[in-house]
């Protein structure tokens, strides 16, 4: 199984639970799992983590510590075809989600839809790791779990991932 990391995996881990300067063993384990290909992410997540105007400590760590190829390209024919299916799904949900939620979700600068499309293109091998939780009644934001549920894509939290991998640190 390969675990595909959402932006919030990095951000919440660094800011809230496992700061780079405090929980060094977390980041060492993460790097090891990235090197062996168990953990990956996509280029759109990298763009969200690396603001060109002001890269922070997390962005610098990602650039300096993660292996080349960790952030997978999403401009492949296979991913783009799946992305179009995800866009159609979002448009078809206009009777549930507010227009702003759909506009945000389908924005080409947002990673979520591309993350799901990448997982869909590699459905048998990929589990998305996100801190988002399912809330089918929410109307103001399209959350990753709702789309995953409709497309049969596996997802889990960071702790669930480590438990599935039987990793400790």
C-alpha positions in Angstrom: 0.0 0.0 0.0 1.2 3.5 -0.8 0.0 6.4 1.3 -0.7 9.7 -0.6 -0.3 12.7 1.7 -2.7 15.7 1.8 -1.2 19.2 2.6 -2.8 19.0 6.1 -0.6 16.0 6.9 2.5 18.2 6.7 1.0 21.4 8.1 -0.8 20.0 11.1 2.0 17.6 11.9 4.5 20.5 11.9 2.4 23.1 13.6 0.4 21.1 16.1 1.5 17.6 16.9 5.1 16.9 15.8 7.0 20.1 15.5 10.3 19.7 13.5 12.4 20.8 16.4 10.7 18.7 19.1 9.6 15.4 17.6 12.6 14.6 15.4 11.9 10.9 15.4 8.6 11.5 13.5 10.3 13.4 10.7 13.1 10.8 10.5 10.4 8.0 10.2 8.6 10.1 7.6 11.7 10.6 5.6 12.6 6.8 5.7 9.1 5.9 4.5 9.3 8.5 1.8 12.6 7.2 0.6 11.3 3.6 0.4 8.2 4.8 -1.6 5.6 4.1 1.1 4.7 7.8 1.4 4.2 10.1 -1.5 2.4 13.3 -2.4 1.7 15.4 -5.5 3.0 18.5 -7.1 -0.1 20.6 -6.1 0.6 19.8 -2.4 4.2 20.9 -2.8 2.9 24.2 -4.3 0.7 24.7 -1.3 3.6 24.0 1.1 6.1 26.1 -0.7 4.8 29.7 -1.1 7.2 31.3 -3.5 7.1 34.6 -1.6 8.2 33.2 1.8 9.1 29.5 2.3 8.9 28.6 6.0 10.8 25.9 8.0 8.5 23.1 6.8 8.9 24.1 3.2 12.7 24.2 3.6 12.6 20.8 5.3 10.6 19.3 2.5 12.9 20.7 -0.2 16.0 19.5 1.7 15.0 16.2 3.1 12.5 14.5 0.8 13.7 12.4 -2.1 13.4 13.7 -5.7 10.2 12.4 -7.2 8.4 12.4 -3.8 5.9 15.0 -5.2 4.3 13.2 -8.2 3.2 15.0 -11.3 -0.5 15.5 -11.9 -0.4 16.6 -15.5 -0.3 13.1 -16.8 -3.1 12.0 -19.2 -4.4 9.4 -16.7 -4.6 11.9 -13.8 -6.2 14.6 -16.0 -8.9 12.1 -17.2 -9.7 11.3 -13.5 -9.6 15.0 -12.6 -12.3 15.6 -15.2 -14.5 13.0 -13.5 -13.9 14.7 -10.2 -14.9 18.1 -11.6 -18.1 16.6 -13.1 -18.9 15.0 -9.7 -18.5 18.4 -8.0 -20.7 20.2 -10.6 -23.4 17.5 -10.2 -23.4 18.2 -6.4 -24.5 21.8 -7.0 -27.9 21.0 -5.3 -26.0 20.2 -2.1 -22.8 22.4 -1.9 -22.8 26.2 -2.0 -21.4 27.7 -5.2 -18.3 29.0 -3.3 -17.5 25.4 -2.1 -17.6 24.1 -5.7 -15.6 27.0 -7.1 -12.9 26.5 -4.4 -12.8 22.7 -4.9 -12.4 22.9 -8.7 -9.8 25.7 -8.7 -6.7 24.5 -10.5 -4.5 25.9 -7.7 -6.2 23.7 -5.0 -4.6 20.3 -4.3 -7.7 18.3 -3.1 -9.3 17.5 -6.4 -5.9 16.6 -7.9 -5.0 14.5 -4.9 -8.3 12.5 -5.3 -7.7 12.2 -9.1 -4.2 10.9 -8.5 -5.6 8.3 -6.1 -8.4 7.4 -8.5 -5.9 6.9 -11.3 -4.0 4.5 -9.0 -7.0 3.2 -7.0 -5.8 -0.3 -6.1 -2.6 0.9 -4.5 -3.4 4.3 -2.9 -4.8 5.4 0.5 -5.1 9.2 1.0 -3.9 10.5 4.3 -5.8 13.5 5.5 -6.9 15.1 8.7 -10.3 16.0 7.1 -13.2 14.0 8.5 -16.4 13.0 6.9 -19.3 15.4 7.4 -21.8 14.8 4.6 -24.1 17.6 5.8 -21.6 20.4 5.4 -22.4 22.6 2.4 -19.7 25.3 2.5 -16.7 23.0 1.7 -16.2 19.9 -0.3 -14.1 17.6 1.9 -11.8 14.8 0.7 -13.7 12.0 2.6 -17.0 12.8 0.9 -15.5 12.5 -2.6 -13.5 9.4 -1.6 -16.6 7.7 -0.3 -18.4 8.3 -3.6 -15.5 7.0 -5.7 -14.5 4.1 -3.4 -11.1 5.6 -2.6 -9.5 4.6 0.7 -8.5 7.3 3.2 -7.2 7.5 6.7 -5.6 9.8 9.3 -1.9 10.0 10.1 -2.3 7.8 13.2 -4.4 5.2 11.3 -1.6 5.1 8.7 1.1 4.5 11.2 -1.0 1.8 12.8 -1.6 0.1 9.5 2.1 0.2 8.8 2.8 -1.1 12.3 5.3 1.8 12.7 6.3 3.2 16.0 8.8 6.0 17.0 
